[in-house]
Amino acid sequence: MEMWIATGNEGKLKEIKHVLQPQIPEISLHHQNELKAFTPRPEDGKTYLDNARIKARSLKAVRDKDWVLGDDTGLEVVGLGNLPGVHSARYAGPHASDSENTAKLLKMMTIRHVGDRKARFFCCLVIMTPDNQEWICEGELWGTIGKLPQGTHGFGYDSVFIPDGETKTLAELGPGYKLTHSHRTLALRKFLERLKS
């Protein structure tokens, strides 16, 4: 089974491999950076589904006989009106680093005196099958936003996201916790269930 992942994000790739490879030993996973002549389309959709679909269809156009997976993920903070949402990866600018995005998030929460720190990570996967069916799988993880970055594991906003029922951030809890409980893992498990049904 050949599957191409429509991302260049190493953190996402690692998580996807950790979840899928043990369940599908025969899978061969590739990512868009392996293609020399591929230029991804801009993620200009209004929803996670729009963006995941843009990624999947763009890559499917050059890998039409293979499985293709497009992922769009975001962080929504209730007290910020569910921002940064679909703009999570570019919250502090088009080429912002994870630390710059996290710093902007904490700054905006301070400026706006956000009392409700409840938040969720949301993941939408669009999987294109070899015969061009489109499978949509979603997952979410609820928690709260901490006041300062803590921990060294993970990526994105993991250093400020404290999952419900925990006292540490995802970046402190480490990869084992995230690979079991994350929004992306939950979405990937739905894909596995459908694949095996």
Secondary structure as GFF3:
##gff-version 3
##sequence-region A 1 197
A	DSSP	beta_strand	2	5	.	.	.	ID=ss1
A	DSSP	alpha_helix	10	23	.	.	.	ID=ss2
A	DSSP	beta_strand	28	31	.	.	.	ID=ss3
A	DSSP	three_ten_helix	32	34	.	.	.	ID=ss4
A	DSSP	alpha_helix	48	60	.	.	.	ID=ss5
A	DSSP	beta_strand	67	77	.	.	.	ID=ss6
A	DSSP	three_ten_helix	78	80	.	.	.	ID=ss7
A	DSSP	beta_strand	83	85	.	.	.	ID=ss8
A	DSSP	three_ten_helix	88	90	.	.	.	ID=ss9
A	DSSP	alpha_helix	98	111	.	.	.	ID=ss10
A	DSSP	beta_strand	118	128	.	.	.	ID=ss11
A	DSSP	beta_strand	134	145	.	.	.	ID=ss12
A	DSSP	beta_strand	161	163	.	.	.	ID=ss13
A	DSSP	alpha_helix	170	173	.	.	.	ID=ss14
A	DSSP	alpha_helix	175	181	.	.	.	ID=ss15
A	DSSP	alpha_helix	183	196	.	.	.	ID=ss16
###
